[in-house]
């Protein structure tokens, strides 16, 4: 099977787990017998599938004698609704908008595609979502947005080195459009709310010698996390439901994200990116703070001075201003 066939074959295969979750998505109580009849399987098979959904972070209440109910309603991602919501010019610029129910990594799938330009790939659950420096982005099933956008740059334009910064500013624009407030950026690629991580992004690329460069912008964004969720480490999670008075549907959030990211890429190609740098600086949560910078071989302490136009971190260490490149370092505010 060719790579193109393999890529396309994932679009059409029905997923009984998605059918099951879609049936439960209204928040009502559904009996095991009704669910089994809908899928044409046994009640034991339904129990196993529900257990699988629970293992991936879906919170279910079992109502004795009546059936099963989601702890809170879920709005599933829908490629047709997303495409219908996009501006006509953005829709025309895309080859495909696709939603997988389960996948390993949306970014990895796009990087493996023969032509990723103009493709948007989303997943309700990623088994191996990609974070910086080999870390995994964990997002319980149907609780957030796992999105990757593929794009081709015919030549490396001025400012391409700051793409992570530009994409972060584009996401801030998207979140402001849907009414999110008090959200900021922590270098190089974290979206933060009250000291907790709402989302992050990862830029990956593949280039031909003296030819075009294909990039994949991967975004993980928490929308409504399961109650009581906590993770190990310093970056505790937050979600958009905490910082948005009237939370839109996830499909509506995806629409504004895609529009703003593609507008940013158009500005990059045109060389008109200064506004994005300025907006990143306006929402920079690190500037002016004493911070700890962790690298593979050492840990530095200093004072954050902001970012360069190339997206590097400026930091005063022992009274000496130094610059650090994205992708090699980890910034931890003290």
Residue pairs with C-beta under 8 A, 6 or more apart in sequence:
1 9
3 112
3 113
3 114
4 113
4 114
7 109
7 112
7 113
7 114
10 98
10 100
10 103
10 109
11 98
15 101
15 102
16 39
16 41
16 49
17 49
17 52
17 53
17 101
17 102
18 76
18 101
18 124
19 38
19 39
20 35
20 38
20 39
20 46
20 49
20 50
20 53
21 53
21 58
21 74
21 76
21 124
21 141
21 142
22 76
23 30
23 35
23 38
24 30
24 60
24 68
24 69
24 70
24 74
25 70
25 73
25 74
25 75
25 76
26 73
27 69
27 70
27 72
27 73
28 69
29 63
29 66
29 67
29 68
29 69
30 67
30 68
30 69
31 66
31 67
31 68
32 43
32 46
32 47
32 67
32 68
33 43
34 67
35 43
35 46
35 67
35 68
36 42
36 43
36 45
36 46
39 45
39 46
39 49
50 60
50 68
53 60
53 141
54 60
56 125
56 140
56 141
57 125
57 139
57 140
57 141
57 143
57 226
57 229
58 70
58 74
58 140
58 141
58 142
58 226
59 70
59 71
59 72
59 226
59 227
60 68
60 69
60 70
60 71
61 68
61 69
61 70
61 71
62 68
63 69
71 226
71 227
72 224
74 142
75 249
75 250
75 251
76 124
76 142
76 250
77 99
77 122
77 124
77 142
77 145
77 250
77 251
77 254
78 99
78 251
79 97
79 98
79 99
79 122
81 251
82 97
82 99
82 120
82 122
82 251
82 254
82 255
82 258
83 91
83 94
83 97
85 251
85 252
85 255
86 94
86 255
86 258
86 259
87 259
90 258
90 259
90 262
93 118
93 262
94 118
94 119
94 120
94 258
95 115
95 117
95 118
95 119
96 118
96 119
96 120
97 120
97 122
97 258
98 119
98 120
98 121
98 122
99 122
99 123
99 124
100 106
100 109
100 121
100 122
100 123
100 124
101 123
101 124
101 125
102 123
102 124
102 125
102 127
103 109
103 121
103 123
103 125
103 126
103 127
104 126
104 127
104 128
105 126
105 127
105 128
105 129
105 130
105 218
106 121
106 122
106 123
106 126
106 129
106 146
106 147
106 148
106 218
107 130
107 148
107 202
107 204
107 216
107 218
108 128
108 130
109 121
109 148
110 116
110 119
110 121
110 148
110 150
110 216
111 204
111 206
111 216
113 119
113 150
116 150
116 151
116 152
116 214
116 216
117 150
117 151
117 152
117 214
118 150
118 151
119 149
119 150
120 147
120 148
120 149
120 150
120 254
120 258
121 147
121 148
121 150
122 145
122 146
122 147
122 148
122 254
123 146
124 141
124 142
124 146
125 139
125 140
125 141
125 142
125 146
126 137
126 139
126 146
128 136
129 136
129 137
129 138
129 139
129 146
129 218
129 220
130 136
130 137
130 202
130 204
130 218
131 137
131 200
131 202
131 220
132 188
132 189
132 200
132 202
132 327
132 330
133 327
133 330
137 146
137 200
137 220
138 231
139 146
139 220
139 222
140 225
140 226
140 229
143 222
143 223
143 224
143 225
143 226
143 239
144 199
144 220
144 221
144 222
144 223
144 224
144 225
144 239
144 250
145 219
145 220
145 221
145 223
145 250
145 253
145 254
145 257
146 219
146 220
147 218
147 219
147 220
147 221
147 254
147 257
147 258
148 216
148 217
148 218
148 219
149 216
149 217
149 219
149 258
149 261
149 262
150 214
150 215
150 216
151 214
151 215
151 216
151 217
151 262
151 265
152 212
152 213
152 214
152 215
153 160
153 212
153 213
153 214
153 215
153 265
153 268
153 269
154 212
155 212
155 213
156 207
156 213
157 268
157 269
157 271
158 271
159 166
159 268
159 271
159 273
159 309
160 213
160 268
161 310
161 311
162 273
162 277
162 309
162 310
162 311
163 203
163 215
163 217
163 268
163 311
164 188
164 189
164 201
164 203
164 311
164 326
164 327
165 188
165 276
165 277
165 280
165 307
165 311
165 326
166 264
166 267
166 268
166 273
166 276
166 277
166 280
166 311
167 189
167 201
167 203
167 217
167 219
167 261
167 264
168 185
168 188
168 189
168 191
168 201
168 280
169 185
169 264
169 276
169 277
169 279
169 280
169 283
170 260
170 261
170 263
170 264
170 276
171 191
171 199
171 201
171 219
171 221
171 257
171 260
171 261
172 183
172 185
172 191
172 279
172 280
172 283
173 260
173 279
174 253
174 256
174 257
174 259
174 260
174 261
175 183
175 191
175 240
177 256
177 260
178 244
178 248
178 252
178 253
178 256
179 244
179 245
179 246
179 248
180 240
180 243
180 244
181 243
181 244
182 193
182 194
182 243
183 191
183 192
183 193
183 198
183 243
183 283
184 191
184 192
184 193
184 283
184 284
184 285
185 191
185 192
185 280
185 283
185 284
185 285
186 192
186 285
186 286
186 331
186 333
187 284
187 286
187 304
187 307
187 313
187 326
187 331
188 311
188 313
188 326
188 327
188 329
188 331
189 200
189 201
189 202
189 326
190 197
190 199
190 200
190 235
191 197
191 198
191 199
191 200
191 221
192 198
192 238
192 285
193 238
193 242
193 243
194 238
194 242
195 236
196 235
196 236
196 237
196 238
197 222
197 235
197 236
197 237
197 238
198 221
198 222
198 237
198 238
198 239
198 240
198 243
199 219
199 220
199 221
199 222
200 219
200 220
201 217
201 218
201 219
201 220
202 217
202 218
203 215
203 216
203 217
203 218
204 215
204 216
204 218
205 213
205 214
205 215
205 216
206 213
206 214
207 213
207 214
217 261
219 257
221 240
221 253
221 257
222 237
222 238
222 239
222 240
223 239
223 240
223 241
223 247
223 250
223 253
224 239
224 240
224 241
224 247
225 237
225 239
229 237
230 236
230 237
231 237
234 332
240 247
240 253
241 247
264 273
264 276
267 273
267 275
267 276
277 307
277 309
280 307
281 287
281 306
281 307
284 306
284 307
285 333
286 304
286 313
286 331
286 333
287 304
287 305
287 306
288 303
288 304
289 303
289 304
289 333
289 334
290 301
290 302
290 303
290 304
290 333
290 334
291 301
291 302
291 303
291 304
291 315
291 331
291 332
291 333
291 334
292 299
292 300
292 301
292 331
292 332
292 333
292 334
293 299
293 300
293 301
293 302
293 313
293 315
293 324
293 329
293 330
293 331
293 332
294 329
294 330
294 331
294 332
295 328
295 329
295 330
296 328
300 315
300 317
301 317
301 334
302 315
302 316
302 317
302 318
302 322
303 315
303 316
304 313
304 314
304 315
304 331
305 314
305 315
305 316
305 321
306 314
307 313
307 314
308 314
308 323
311 326
312 323
312 324
312 325
312 326
313 323
313 324
313 326
313 329
313 331
314 321
314 322
314 323
315 321
315 322
315 323
315 324
316 322
